[in-house]
Amino acid sequence: MTRLSRPSRQVTLAGLAAAALLASPLLPVSPASAAPQPPPANTAPSLIPKPVSQQALPGQSFALQPWSLVGLETSAKESRAAKKVADGLTSQLRRSTGYPLPVIPAVPGLVDVKLSTNGPASLGAEGYQLRADRSTLSVVAATPEGLFRGVTTLRQLLPAKAESKTRQAGPWRISGTAISDSPRYGYRGAMLDVSRHFFSVAEVKRYIDLASLYKLNKLHLHLSDDQGWRIQVDSWPRLTTYGGSLETTGTPGGSYTKADYAALVQYASDHFMEVIPEIDTPSHTNAALASYAELNCDGVAPPLYTGTEVGFSSLCVGKEVTYDFLDDVFREVAEQNPGGLLHLGGDEAHSTPHSEYLTFVPKAAALVTKQNKRVMGWQEIADAPLPPGSIAQYWGTDDSRSQELARKAAAQGAKVVMSPANRAYMDMKYDESTPIGQDWAGLVSVQKSYEWNPSTLVPNLPENAIAGVEAPLWTETLDDVDKLEYMAFPRLPGIAELGWSPASALDWTTYSDRLAGQGSRWDALSVNFYRAPEIAWR
């Protein structure tokens, strides 16, 4: 079985000189990658996502040293967030290099690593500039978020062993390079289904760690479904105490207390990821229907469900208690989420008569906007009138009906997030031999997952209607973190690149070569990734 392995120094300027002198059984297991070699001098390192602009600086390289000082340049308003970014980087590098790496104010001529949020406003919220030359390594952004994106690039420029939890031998050299970068789309998401199988706070944090390395900025949590309800709602407590007690296959479930959930939201925020909570309605609601009999049209609660079928459950559209229930749930979920979106589901409502579905969606949407949140939902919600600012999530498989729904959403002024199941669903099997996952949307190799363009996938969908991309990971067959990682890696970085890099940069041949270099980094991070045979891992 492949195993999952799972402070900030303060100094004064007077003390800097002294400080500087201190010097799973179901999953196939592939052999560990060979120890990575340092990049040749003057070679622009391969990065994922590919930056907008990356230029090698011939004859130059930067070496991190035991006496290196990290200078932070930021405004008072942004100092706390920027300091967290600097501390996150240096905490990791202290573990792997053993160097002190104190973070101090950026004094010209004194520091050799400079992190700045005083860059030009033209860089935007997430843009950054990075330069490594003979004397200095610098990351300059206009915001702490942009600084964080630049730091994730900096980490990839260092040898893979920089990600280790224990001290490694140097050198810690970065080939001379100049990078200017910003994202193609503002929405770049990873969805994690914690309803079919429940994942702890620590396990979700692990997924945030890995997803944020590739500049993803949204974490969509699928918090309720037929098999389990996972977020605390004080006004309807049996949703978690009873509805969250099991998971698929009948194993014990779980749920997040408000303190648990707050910890997740804060951790995601520290990684500049917005949490988008999903309460799936009107179908995928058996856990709620089992918890409260009055939510059923006949007043009889069904048993808890531990199978994997979909579309059989439905809230009772004609009952006023349904909307009282949703009003309470959306209010309490909104209170726990500072982000601007609330996902109301809306998919696979096969047991809800279509006329009732068209009644339900606007009423549910109004309860979301009542909480000052924008509505997000799966593509089916586009059949109904949507409030301004809504987002429809496309999960089609190139079928005409799904494409029609995407265009209907755009025609209403809604944005569309692209999550095609036959390309972006991380739980689809890689090939026929994959021991876990599903294949209802087809087999999705690493190449197929990467080789599509969000702006052209749906014919006649205006490019300006596309908000971005998302990679959902459903967990009917995934019950531990090893399996999550095995299905998400190496495909998740490809979806991240589709969302970040310019369309002109998307090329399978060059991407697969860059992806091959990530294997040693994932080894250092103890990621249980699938060593896809079409990639020449190194």
N, C-alpha and C positions, 0 to 999 in steps of 0.2 A: 504494500500500500504506500502511496506517495504521502509523505508526512507534511503537515502544515506547521511550520514553526510559528508560532505566533509570539544641562541645566543652566539656567543661563548665567554665564560668568560675568560678573560686574567688575570692571577695573577703572582706575582713574588714569589720566594721561601720565601722571607721575610714575605710575606703576607699569606702564606699558613696556618699557625696555626690559624690566625684569621678567615680565610675563612672556615676552617674546623669546627669551633664552630657555624657557621650559620647553624645553621642547615637548488513498482509499482502496479496498480489495476489488471493487468493480472497475477501477480505472487503470488503464495500461500505464506502466511506468517505463519511461525512456531513460537511457543513461544520462547522467548529468552532462551538461555542456562542458567542453574543455575550458580551461582558465582563459579569460579574454586577454589578448595582447593589447598594449597601448596603441592608440592610433598613430599612424605614421605622421611625422612632423609635417605641418603645412597642408594637411588634408582636412577639408571642411567636414566635421563629423556628421554622420547620418542621424536625423532626428525624426520623431513622430510626435505630433503632426509636423509635416514639412512646413518650415517658415515661409512667409511671403518672399523674403529676400535673405539669402545667406551667401556670404562671400568669404573665401579663404584669404588670409593675410600671409602671403609667402614669406618664409624666413622668420616667422614669429610664433611664439607659443608662450602660454602663461603656466607657471608652476605654483601651486599652493604650497606654502612652506610652514614649518613649525612656528615661525614668527609672524605669519600673516595676520593682518588686522582687518576686520570687517567694519567699514564705515557706513553708517546709515544717515541718509540725508532725506528729511521729511518735514512737513509742516506740523505745527502743534495739533491741528485738527485731525491729522491722519497718523499721528505718532504711535498710538496704541496698536492700530491695525498693522502698520508697517513694521513695528517692532516684533509683532507676532510672526510675520513672514520671515524676518531676519533670524529670529530665534529658532523657528522651525528648521531652517536650512542649517544653521550652525550646530544645533543639537544633533542632527543626523551626522554631520561631518565630524564632529568631535568623537562620536562613537567609532566611526570607521577609520579616521586618520589618527586619532589620538592627539591632535593639535588643540591648543587652547582656543583659538579663534574668537577672541573677545569682540563684542559688538560695541562700537563707540560712535560718537558723532563723526561725520565724515570730514576729517581735517585734510585739506589739500596737501599732497606730498607725504602724508604720514601713512595713509591706508593703501593697501594694494588690492583690496576687494571693496568695491563701492556699490551700494544698493540705494537707489534714489526714487522717490515719488515726486520729484520736482521737475519731471520732464514736461515737454510741451503738451498742451491740451489736445493738439492734433493727433496724439497717440490714441485717444479715446479711452474708454473704461478698461479695456483689456489689452491694449497694445503695449509694446515694450521695445526697447533697443538693447542689444547685448553686444559687448565687445571684449574680446580676449586678445591681448597683445603681449609684448615682452615684459611690460611693467605693471599692467593693471588688468583686472577683470571687473567689468562694470555691467550692471543691469539698471536701466533707467526707464521709468514709467511715469504716467501722470496720476496714478491711483495705486493704493495698496493691492487692489485686484490685479492690475497690470503687472505690478512687481511680482506677485505670486506666479502669474503665468510665465514671466521671464525666469524665475527661479526654477520652475519645473524644467525649462530648457537647459539651464545651467547644470542641473543634476544629470541630465542625459549627456552633457558634454564631458563630464568627468568619467573616469573608468568605472565600470559596472560595480566593482567592489566598494565604491563609495556608498552604496546602499546597504552595506553589511551592518549587522548589529554589534559586531566586535571589531577590535582594532586590526587593520590590515597594513601590509607594507606598501609604501609608495612606489614610484613617484605619482604625484597627483597633478598630471599635466593636461592642459587643454590646448589643442592646436589653435593657432591664430585664426580668428574668425570674427566677422561683423554681421550681425543679424538685425533685421527690422521686421517686426511681425505684428499681426492683428488678425482677428477671426473673420471668417466668411459669414458665419451666421451667429446670431446672438443666443440661440437656444441649441445647446449641445448636451443631451441628456443620457442618463443611464436609469433604467427602471428596474427595481428589485421587488419581486413578489414575495412578501413576507406572510401571505395569507395561506397559501397551499401548504408550505412549510414555514415555520416561524424561525426567525434568526435573531439572535441576541443583539444587544447594543454593541458589544465588542465585535461581533461578526459584521454588523453593518458598518461600523467604523473601519474595519479592514477593507471593505469594498469601497468606501469613500477614499481611503488612502490610495488605492490602486487606480480608481477611475480619475481622480483629480490629477494624477501624474500625466495624463494625456489631455489635459485642459478641458475636460468636461465640466459643465457649470450648473447642471440641474440633476437632482436626485429625486426621481419620481418613485414614491413608495406606495405600492398596491396594498392598502391596509385592511381591506375587507373583501370577503368573497364567500362562496357557499361553504367553504371548509373552515373558515375562521375569521374572527374579528379581533384586530390587534391593537387598537388605540383606545385608551380610557375615555369614556364619556360618562361623567358623573350622573347626569340626569337619566341615563339608561344603563345602570351598572351591570345588568346581566349580559350585555353585549360582550364583555370581556370575561366575566367570571364563568359564564356558561358557554356563550358563543365562541369564545377564544380558547376553550379547554382542550380541543383536539386539533389535529391537522390531517392532511391526506394520509391514508393508510391506517388511521386510527391511533397514531402515536400521540403522546401528550403535546399540547400546543403551548400557548403562552401569549402574552400581550405586553405592551409598553405602558407603564405608569406615566403619569404626566411628567414626573422627574426623569424617567428614562427617555421619554420623547424629547424633552427639553435638552437633554445631553446630546442626543443625535442632531437636533437642529443646530446647536451651538458648534458641534464638531464639524458639521457640514459647512457652516458659515466660516469657520476658521480656515477651511479649504476652498472658500469662495464657491460653494455649491448651494444653490437654493433648493430647499426641500419642497416638493410638490406632493401633498397628500391626496390619495385617491380613495374615495368612498364609492364603491361601484354600485350603481342603481340603474334601472329598477330591477334588473336581473342580477345574478351573482350575489343574492341576498339571503341564502338559506340560513347562514349563521344568525342573522338578525331575526328572521322569521321563526327560527327555533327558540330564540331567546324570549320573544314576546308574542304570545298567541294573538293579541289584538291587531298585530300588523298583517295578519292573514285575512283574506276576504271571508273565509268561513269561520274565523275565530279559533281555529285549531292549529296548534304549533306542530310543525313537522319534526321528525328526529334530526339530530345533528348529522351532517353529511361528511363522509370521508372518502368519497370516490373522486373521479376526475371528469365526469360528464359536465357539460355546460348548457345554459339556456333553459333549464327546467324551472327555475325559481322566479318569482316576481313579487314586488311590493304590490299592495292593493291600491291601484290608481284612484279608485272612487272613494276611498275612505279619508276623512279629514285627519284621522290620527296619523296617516302616512306623512302628511306635511308638517304636523306638529313634531313628529319624530325627526324628520329631516331638518327642520328648523333648529331643533336642539343640537343635533349632531353637527350640522355645518357650523353652528355658532361655536361649539366647544372645540371643534377641530380647527376652525379659523383662529381662535384664541391661542392655540398652540403653535401656529405657523405664521411667522412674520412675513413670509413671502407673499407675492401678489396673486398666486393662482391656487384654485381648488378644483381638483379633477372629480367630476361626478360620474365617471364611467360611461354608461349608456350603451355598452356593447352587448351583442348576442342576447337581446331581449326576446327570445323566441316564444316565451310563454306569455308575453304581454301583447294583447291585440294591438295592431299598428295604430289604430285610431286612439287608443288609450296612451300609447307611447308618445304620440304627437301632442297629447294633452299634458303628459307628465313632464317632458323635458323643459318646456318653458316655465312650468311651476317650480321645478327643482332649480333651474337656473336662476330664477328670481330670488330664491332663498340663498343662493351663493352670492349674488351681487348685493343682497341685503347686508352681507358681512364685509362689504367693500373688497371682495375678491373677484378676480376675473374667472370666467368659466372656462374650464378645459374638459374635454371629453373625447371618447373614441369617435371615429368617423361617422357613426350612425347618427350622432346628434345633429348633423347637418341637414337631416330631413325635416327638422323642426326650426322655427324661428330662433335665432341666437342673439343674445345681447351684444352690444358693441364690445370689442376687445376680446372676444372669445377665441379659443384655439381648438381646432379639431385635430385629432391624432389619427393619421392614416396608417392602417395596419394591413392594407390589402396585399394581394398576391398577383398583381397585374390584371385582376378581373375588372370587367367594365363597370360593375356596380360600385365597387370601392372607388374607382377613379371618378365616377359620377359624383359620389358623395364629397370627394375632395374638392371638385370644382364647385359644387353647391355651397360648400363652406366659404370658399373664396368669393363667390358671387354675393354672399351676405356681408362681406368685409371681414370675415374671420381669417386668422392665420392658420397655416397647416404645419404640423410637425410630422416629418416623414419617418415612419417606423415600419417599412414593408416587411411582413412576416417572413417572406421567402428570401430575405437578405439581412434584415437587422435583428430578427429574434434570436437571441443568444442561446435559447434552449433547443433549437433545431439541431438534429444530429449533423455532424460533419460529413459522414458517409454511412454506408449501410452497416459498417462494423462498430460504429460508436455505441458503447454499452449503456449509455444513459441519454436522456433527452427524448424529443419527439420528432416526428417526420411529417405531420399533417400538412405543413406548408412546403414540404420538399426537403431535400438534403442541401445543407448550406455549407459549402467549403469556405476556407479562408478567402480564396480568390473571389467566389461569388458574393461573399459578404462585403467585399471592398469594391468590386467593379460595378458601380452604378452611380449615377449623378442625381442628387436630390432635385435639381432644378429641371431635369428633363424626364424623370421617371413617369410622371403622370402627364399624358398629352394634354395640351391646352390649359394646363394649370399655370397661371401667371407666376413668374419667378418672384415677384415682390410679395406674393401671398405666402411664401415659404418662410416659416419662422426658424427652421433648423431641423435637426435630426435627433433621434433617440434610439437607444438599443435596449429593448425590454428583455428581461431575464425572468421567465416564468418558472415556477419551482414544483410542478406536479411530481417530477421525478428527481428533484434535487433536494437532498435533505442535510447537506453539510457544506461547509465553506470550500473544502477541496473540490467538490463537484461544481460549485458556482464558478470557481476559478478555472477549472478545466473547460467549461463551456464558454466562458467570457474571453479567455485568453488562448489564442492570439487574435480573436475577432474584434473585441471591443476597441483596441487602438485604431483599427481601420475605420470604424464608424466615427470615432473622434476626429480622425483626419478628414473625413468627408465633411464634417461640420466646421472645421477650423480652416483648412488650407484652401487656397484659391483653386477653382476648377481646373485651371491650366496646369496645376501641379499634380493632378491625380493620374497616376500611371502605375499599373500593376507591376511591371518589371522592376522599376526603380523602388517602388514601395516594398515589394517582397524582399529585396536586398536590404533595405533599411530595417524591415521587420526581423530579418535573420539576426541582426545585431542586438535585438532586445532580449534574446534568450538568456544570455549571461547575466543581464540585469535582473530578469525574473528569477534566475537561480539565486542571486544574492538576496532577493526579497522573499525567497521561499515560496514563490508562486507556483501552484500546481498547474502548469499550463500544458496544453496539448501540443506535442511536437509534430505539427502537421508535416506530412512527408513532402509536400510541395515547396517547403521552405528549407533552404540550405543553412540550417542553424549553425551558428558559430559562437 
